[in-house]
Amino acid sequence: MAKVAVLKTSPSTVVEDYGRLLKLAQVDKFLSPQRQTCLKINISWHHYYPACSTTPWQLEGVAKALIAGGHPPRGLFATHNKTVVVDDRVGERNNGHWAVERKYHLPVIHLNDPDTEWIRYQPKGEMLVLDKVYPQGIFIPKFLLGKDVIQFPTMKTHVFTTITGAMKNAFGGLLHTHRHWTHSVIHETLVDLLVISREIHPGLFAVMDGTIAGDGPGPRAMVPHIKNYILASGDWVALDALAAKMMGFDPLSIPFIRLAHERGLGVGDPDQIEVVGEDLCGVNFGFHGNQNTLASRGQKLIYHGWLKPLEKILLRSPIVGWSYIASRLYHDLYWYNIVGKRRVDKILDTEWGRLFSRYMSSSQDS
């Protein structure tokens, strides 16, 4: 039976609560101080938007607990990746990560920097789709090989995968900027990446921040809701399944969770998951996760709709730049300024928002 630790928390206790959470989830069974560990940070947007990206208290709570448990700070690598529409270096500062990295002297790795070596990797396990999506070979960052890894997702819904969690967070680190080629087969892709992760990392763990959870067309254009939960597990599938159930979904109805469960890569059935820390009976956020933005509607037409025959021309040819420009114009210029800022300001006027502002002030003072 898989184990997932869950705690209720507050802005005044959250950093120490992450330490308690890791102990409840028996982190020492999965990670070793004798091995280097990648802290795989999620930056879904270079703007600060609540529930969108790894929170600074999430990163600090885990880093502080690991160091207290004997992990040398220089062996904990704050690991970032960019996308074709998200600047990870800007996001690192705007989301408060930089302040934590400086405070705990964590080495920082940006996987898409020019000096990062990407190597062809031949998985030992059966691939569902990646070998077909990338017939010239599957390439992964050499830096990740042999290191433990902790995924740092937030609790939120997603336009392509219903929910996003530990398995989806590996998507950014293991695939290069052409990862959007897999969006039409995203569920199978996440299962393939879990297979690869289990092969290249001696230890796997994940922490999920649900202090502020997001419902709607994620990973960016969501409505943030303060929920005050944090979760952790050494089983990525179980963590994602429990988070899905808390949000109001049947985990086994979500293809990537069901596929991973059926292949024995983790536990996706909530009845087979031991929850420690909190009684979750009756917890149901009632999230929907089936809304779309103008941008996601267009993407789905290309991946699954009447524009499917044009997918390679539109997204895998020299004209692909149109899609990056369209996304930036829609999300950064229009949506964030017209809709998003009001929601950000509302959260910043809460205790969680004031905690976030203290991280940003610390970052500016460094």
Backbone torsions as a table, in degrees:
resi	resn	phi	psi	omega
1	MET	NA	132.7	178.5
2	ALA	-75.8	156.5	179.1
3	LYS	-123.1	133.2	174.0
4	VAL	-127.3	128.1	177.1
5	ALA	-94.0	137.4	-179.6
6	VAL	-136.8	133.9	176.7
7	LEU	-133.4	146.4	165.3
8	LYS	-83.3	146.7	-174.9
9	THR	-144.0	-178.9	179.6
10	SER	-149.6	162.2	179.6
11	PRO	-58.3	-31.1	-177.6
12	SER	-80.9	-16.8	-175.6
13	THR	-121.4	-2.4	-166.0
14	VAL	-61.7	-38.4	-178.5
15	VAL	-63.3	-46.2	178.2
16	GLU	-70.2	-32.0	178.6
17	ASP	-64.3	-33.1	175.9
18	TYR	-63.6	-35.9	174.9
19	GLY	-62.1	-44.0	176.0
20	ARG	-62.3	-40.5	-178.7
21	LEU	-60.9	-45.3	-179.1
22	LEU	-62.6	-38.3	177.8
23	LYS	-65.6	-42.5	178.4
24	LEU	-61.7	-36.4	-179.5
25	ALA	-84.0	2.4	177.9
26	GLN	55.9	53.6	-176.4
27	VAL	-56.6	-31.5	-178.2
28	ASP	-65.0	-18.1	176.6
29	LYS	-74.2	-18.8	-172.4
30	PHE	-113.8	-29.6	-176.4
31	LEU	-121.1	147.0	-179.5
32	SER	-121.5	134.8	174.7
33	PRO	-62.6	-17.8	179.5
34	GLN	-80.6	-8.3	178.3
35	ARG	-115.0	150.9	173.5
36	GLN	-72.7	151.0	-175.8
37	THR	-130.4	131.8	174.1
38	CYS	-90.4	122.4	173.8
39	LEU	-92.5	92.5	-170.8
40	LYS	-80.1	97.2	-176.4
41	ILE	-78.6	142.5	176.9
42	ASN	-101.2	122.2	170.7
43	ILE	-123.5	97.5	179.2
44	SER	-86.3	-10.1	177.3
45	TRP	-157.7	142.6	178.7
46	HIS	-78.5	-11.7	169.2
47	HIS	-83.2	157.0	166.4
48	TYR	-78.2	124.2	173.5
49	TYR	-141.7	122.4	-173.3
50	PRO	-56.6	135.7	179.4
51	ALA	78.0	-3.1	-173.5
52	CYS	-82.9	-44.3	-172.5
53	SER	-129.6	164.7	176.0
54	THR	-46.1	132.7	179.4
55	THR	-84.9	151.6	179.3
56	PRO	-64.7	-33.6	179.0
57	TRP	-71.2	-28.0	174.4
58	GLN	-64.3	-48.5	179.1
59	LEU	-65.4	-44.2	-178.7
60	GLU	-66.5	-44.2	-178.2
61	GLY	-59.5	-41.7	-179.9
62	VAL	-72.4	-45.6	-180.0
63	ALA	-60.2	-45.0	-179.5
64	LYS	-61.7	-43.4	-179.5
65	ALA	-67.0	-40.5	-180.0
66	LEU	-66.3	-42.3	179.1
67	ILE	-63.3	-41.9	177.3
68	ALA	-63.7	-27.1	179.9
69	GLY	-87.9	7.1	174.6
70	GLY	105.0	0.6	177.5
71	HIS	-78.9	123.2	178.5
72	PRO	-67.2	135.0	-178.7
73	PRO	-54.4	-36.5	-178.2
74	ARG	-71.1	-8.4	176.8
75	GLY	-100.5	4.1	177.6
76	LEU	-108.0	106.9	-172.7
77	PHE	-98.6	113.2	172.7
78	ALA	-69.5	112.5	-167.4
79	THR	-113.1	121.2	-176.2
80	HIS	-119.6	156.7	168.9
81	ASN	-140.3	150.2	174.8
82	LYS	-98.7	172.2	170.0
83	THR	-127.9	-180.0	-179.7
84	VAL	-69.2	-14.2	-179.3
85	VAL	-124.6	1.1	-178.4
86	VAL	-128.0	126.4	178.9
87	ASP	-92.1	111.2	-174.4
88	ASP	-70.2	-30.1	179.9
89	ARG	-71.1	-39.7	175.2
90	VAL	-66.6	-43.7	180.0
91	GLY	-63.9	-34.3	178.4
92	GLU	-58.1	-39.7	179.5
93	ARG	-81.5	-43.3	-175.8
94	ASN	-69.1	-19.6	179.9
95	ASN	-103.3	8.6	173.1
96	GLY	81.7	4.5	-178.0
97	HIS	-68.3	-36.5	-175.0
98	TRP	-60.0	-38.3	-179.7
99	ALA	-62.1	-40.0	-179.7
100	VAL	-72.0	-41.6	179.4
101	GLU	-59.6	-41.5	178.8
102	ARG	-69.2	-42.3	-176.7
103	LYS	-61.1	-39.8	-175.7
104	TYR	-103.7	8.2	176.1
105	HIS	56.3	44.1	179.8
106	LEU	-83.3	131.2	171.6
107	PRO	-66.2	144.4	-175.0
108	VAL	-116.2	133.4	179.3
109	ILE	-122.9	129.4	172.7
110	HIS	-110.9	108.0	-168.2
111	LEU	-65.9	-19.6	-178.6
112	ASN	-100.7	11.2	174.4
113	ASP	-65.0	151.8	-177.5
114	PRO	-58.1	-28.1	-177.2
115	ASP	-88.4	3.0	176.3
116	THR	-80.7	127.8	-178.8
117	GLU	-88.6	124.5	175.1
118	TRP	-106.1	130.2	-175.4
119	ILE	-118.2	152.0	175.2
120	ARG	-70.4	130.4	-179.1
121	TYR	-121.6	130.5	177.5
122	GLN	-104.4	103.9	-178.5
123	PRO	-61.9	145.4	175.3
124	LYS	-80.7	-35.2	179.7
125	GLY	-82.4	163.0	-179.5
126	GLU	-68.6	134.3	175.7
127	MET	-95.8	140.1	176.0
128	LEU	-83.1	-41.9	-173.9
129	VAL	-142.6	-26.2	-169.8
130	LEU	-61.6	-34.2	179.1
131	ASP	-68.2	-21.9	178.0
132	LYS	-89.4	-38.2	178.1
133	VAL	-65.3	-38.0	-179.0
134	TYR	-119.5	73.7	-177.0
135	PRO	-63.5	-20.3	178.4
136	GLN	-82.1	-3.7	178.5
137	GLY	126.4	151.3	176.4
138	ILE	-93.8	123.0	-177.9
139	PHE	-112.2	135.1	179.6
140	ILE	-132.6	160.7	178.2
141	PRO	-69.7	127.2	178.6
142	LYS	-59.9	-30.9	-177.2
143	PHE	-56.5	-31.9	-174.8
144	LEU	-75.0	-21.2	-173.4
145	LEU	-61.2	130.0	173.2
146	GLY	80.6	-0.1	179.2
147	LYS	-100.9	146.5	168.2
148	ASP	-66.2	162.1	179.9
149	VAL	-143.3	140.5	170.9
150	ILE	-119.9	125.3	174.5
151	GLN	-87.5	141.9	-176.5
152	PHE	-121.3	61.6	178.9
153	PRO	-78.1	166.4	168.5
154	THR	-109.6	162.3	-178.5
155	MET	-84.9	109.4	-177.4
156	LYS	-159.5	162.0	175.7
157	THR	-88.5	169.4	-174.2
158	HIS	-148.1	140.1	-174.9
159	VAL	-67.2	-24.8	-178.2
160	PHE	-104.4	-28.3	-172.6
161	THR	-121.3	14.6	-178.6
162	THR	69.1	-59.6	173.5
163	ILE	-129.5	159.7	176.0
164	THR	-126.0	138.9	-175.7
165	GLY	-153.4	-139.2	-176.1
166	ALA	-65.2	-44.0	-178.5
167	MET	-65.0	-42.0	179.9
168	LYS	-68.3	-30.4	-178.9
169	ASN	-66.8	-28.0	176.9
170	ALA	-68.8	-21.0	-179.2
171	PHE	-57.1	-40.9	-178.1
172	GLY	-69.9	-43.1	-173.7
173	GLY	-76.8	-31.3	-172.1
174	LEU	-92.2	-19.8	-179.7
175	LEU	-115.4	148.1	-176.7
176	HIS	-79.2	-169.2	-174.8
177	THR	-65.9	-10.5	174.8
178	HIS	-87.2	18.4	-177.9
179	ARG	-63.3	-22.3	179.3
180	HIS	-65.5	-14.3	175.2
181	TRP	-61.9	-21.5	-175.5
182	THR	-93.4	-1.3	-172.1
183	HIS	-61.2	-29.8	179.6
184	SER	-73.4	-16.3	177.4
185	VAL	-129.9	43.8	-170.0
186	ILE	-65.1	-36.9	-177.9
187	HIS	-65.3	-45.5	177.9
188	GLU	-65.6	-35.3	178.4
189	THR	-61.1	-43.6	-179.1
190	LEU	-63.4	-35.0	177.2
191	VAL	-68.3	-42.9	176.7
192	ASP	-59.7	-41.6	-179.1
193	LEU	-68.6	-30.5	174.5
194	LEU	-67.0	-40.0	175.6
195	VAL	-58.2	-47.7	-179.7
196	ILE	-64.7	-42.8	-179.9
197	SER	-58.8	-42.8	179.7
198	ARG	-66.1	-24.5	179.4
199	GLU	-82.7	-36.7	-171.4
200	ILE	-97.5	-18.3	-178.9
201	HIS	-108.3	122.9	177.3
202	PRO	-66.8	-26.6	179.3
203	GLY	-136.8	134.3	179.3
204	LEU	-122.4	140.6	177.8
205	PHE	-153.8	163.9	177.7
206	ALA	-153.6	143.9	171.7
207	VAL	-124.8	137.4	-179.7
208	MET	-120.1	131.1	178.3
209	ASP	-97.2	116.4	175.8
210	GLY	-118.2	26.1	175.8
211	THR	-60.9	-42.9	170.5
212	ILE	-126.2	117.3	-178.1
213	ALA	-106.2	154.3	-175.4
214	GLY	-116.7	132.1	177.6
215	ASP	-122.6	132.7	179.8
216	GLY	130.8	-156.2	-175.8
217	PRO	-78.4	71.2	179.2
218	GLY	-73.1	167.8	18.9
219	PRO	-90.4	3.6	-176.7
220	ARG	-118.5	-53.8	-167.7
221	ALA	-86.7	56.7	-175.6
222	MET	-102.7	169.1	168.4
223	VAL	-96.2	120.3	180.0
224	PRO	-80.9	139.2	178.8
225	HIS	-130.0	128.6	176.9
226	ILE	-74.2	121.4	-177.4
227	LYS	-123.9	-21.5	172.0
228	ASN	66.2	30.7	177.4
229	TYR	-113.3	147.6	168.2
230	ILE	-132.9	146.2	-174.6
231	LEU	-135.0	154.2	176.1
232	ALA	-154.7	150.0	177.4
233	SER	-166.4	155.1	170.3
234	GLY	-87.2	-0.9	178.6
235	ASP	-115.6	105.3	-177.7
236	TRP	-61.1	-39.0	-178.1
237	VAL	-64.8	-44.7	-180.0
238	ALA	-63.8	-41.1	178.7
239	LEU	-60.8	-47.7	-179.8
240	ASP	-64.6	-38.5	-179.3
241	ALA	-65.2	-44.1	-179.4
242	LEU	-67.5	-40.2	177.4
243	ALA	-62.0	-41.3	178.3
244	ALA	-60.5	-43.5	179.8
245	LYS	-64.2	-42.2	178.5
246	MET	-61.6	-35.7	-179.6
247	MET	-75.9	-14.5	176.1
248	GLY	111.5	15.1	-178.6
249	PHE	-109.6	155.3	170.3
250	ASP	-82.2	110.9	-174.0
251	PRO	-55.9	-40.0	-175.9
252	LEU	-76.2	-3.8	172.6
253	SER	-87.5	-8.6	178.4
254	ILE	-92.5	116.4	-169.0
255	PRO	-54.5	-43.3	-175.6
256	PHE	-67.1	-33.2	177.0
257	ILE	-70.7	-45.1	-179.9
258	ARG	-62.6	-45.5	-179.1
259	LEU	-61.9	-44.5	179.1
260	ALA	-64.0	-39.9	178.4
261	HIS	-63.5	-46.4	-178.1
262	GLU	-64.3	-28.3	-179.4
263	ARG	-92.2	6.8	176.4
264	GLY	70.9	26.0	-178.5
265	LEU	-92.4	-1.4	-178.8
266	GLY	165.1	-178.6	-176.2
267	VAL	-109.4	116.7	-179.8
268	GLY	-106.4	-5.0	179.9
269	ASP	-91.5	115.2	-177.6
270	PRO	-56.6	-27.8	179.2
271	ASP	-68.4	-15.0	-179.7
272	GLN	-107.8	16.5	-178.5
273	ILE	-114.2	126.5	174.9
274	GLU	-87.4	121.1	178.5
275	VAL	-100.0	124.8	178.8
276	VAL	-118.7	145.3	176.5
277	GLY	109.0	-52.3	-177.6
278	GLU	-134.1	149.6	171.9
279	ASP	-86.1	114.5	-176.0
280	LEU	-99.5	9.9	177.1
281	CYS	-57.9	126.8	179.2
282	GLY	85.7	-3.9	178.5
283	VAL	-77.8	118.2	178.2
284	ASN	-154.6	107.9	-177.1
285	PHE	-70.5	-19.2	-179.0
286	GLY	69.3	29.8	178.3
287	PHE	-69.8	157.3	-178.3
288	HIS	-106.9	-55.1	175.1
289	GLY	68.7	8.7	-177.9
290	ASN	-110.6	13.0	177.2
291	GLN	-83.0	163.3	178.1
292	ASN	-134.4	155.6	167.9
293	THR	-98.7	173.0	174.7
294	LEU	-57.5	-40.3	-178.5
295	ALA	-65.3	-45.3	-176.9
296	SER	-70.3	-31.8	175.2
297	ARG	-60.7	-43.1	178.6
298	GLY	-64.0	-41.6	178.4
299	GLN	-61.5	-43.0	-177.9
300	LYS	-67.8	-30.8	174.6
301	LEU	-63.8	-35.9	179.4
302	ILE	-75.0	-42.9	-175.2
303	TYR	-80.0	-32.7	-172.8
304	HIS	-134.7	-5.8	-173.6
305	GLY	-108.8	-152.1	-172.5
306	TRP	-71.3	-11.9	176.3
307	LEU	-91.1	2.4	-177.3
308	LYS	-52.2	-42.1	179.6
309	PRO	-60.2	-19.0	-178.2
310	LEU	-99.1	7.1	-173.7
311	GLU	-57.0	-47.3	-177.2
312	LYS	-65.0	-38.5	179.3
313	ILE	-68.0	-44.1	-174.8
314	LEU	-74.4	-33.5	-170.4
315	LEU	-122.7	-5.5	-178.8
316	ARG	-131.3	21.9	179.9
317	SER	-123.6	175.2	-179.1
318	PRO	-59.2	-15.7	-179.2
319	ILE	-87.6	4.6	-174.1
320	VAL	-58.6	-22.3	-178.6
321	GLY	-56.5	-23.4	178.7
322	TRP	-58.8	-37.1	-175.3
323	SER	-72.0	-34.9	178.1
324	TYR	-66.5	-43.8	-180.0
325	ILE	-63.6	-43.1	-179.5
326	ALA	-62.0	-41.8	179.9
327	SER	-65.2	-44.8	-179.2
328	ARG	-64.6	-41.2	179.3
329	LEU	-63.4	-42.8	-177.4
330	TYR	-70.5	-54.9	-173.3
331	HIS	-75.2	-47.7	-172.9
332	ASP	-82.0	-42.7	-175.5
333	LEU	-84.9	-46.5	-175.8
334	TYR	-90.5	-66.5	-166.6
335	TRP	-64.0	-44.9	-176.9
336	TYR	-62.8	-41.5	-176.9
337	ASN	-77.3	-35.3	-175.8
338	ILE	-86.4	-38.1	-175.2
339	VAL	-114.1	-49.9	-169.3
340	GLY	-63.4	-42.2	-174.8
341	LYS	-59.7	-37.0	179.2
342	ARG	-63.4	-39.6	179.6
343	ARG	-70.5	-38.7	176.6
344	VAL	-61.1	-47.9	-178.5
345	ASP	-60.5	-37.1	179.7
346	LYS	-63.6	-42.5	178.7
347	ILE	-71.3	-38.1	179.9
348	LEU	-62.6	-18.9	178.5
349	ASP	-90.2	13.4	176.1
350	THR	-109.4	174.6	177.1
351	GLU	-62.4	-36.1	176.8
352	TRP	-65.6	-39.9	178.5
353	GLY	-64.9	-38.9	178.1
354	ARG	-68.4	-33.8	174.8
355	LEU	-64.6	-44.1	177.7
356	PHE	-59.5	-42.1	-178.9
357	SER	-62.7	-32.4	177.9
358	ARG	-67.2	-37.4	175.0
359	TYR	-63.6	-40.8	-179.2
360	MET	-67.4	-37.3	176.9
361	SER	-65.6	-39.5	177.5
362	SER	-62.9	-39.1	179.7
363	SER	-63.8	-40.5	-178.4
364	GLN	-71.8	-27.9	-179.7
365	ASP	-81.0	-16.8	-175.0
366	SER	-71.2	NA	NA
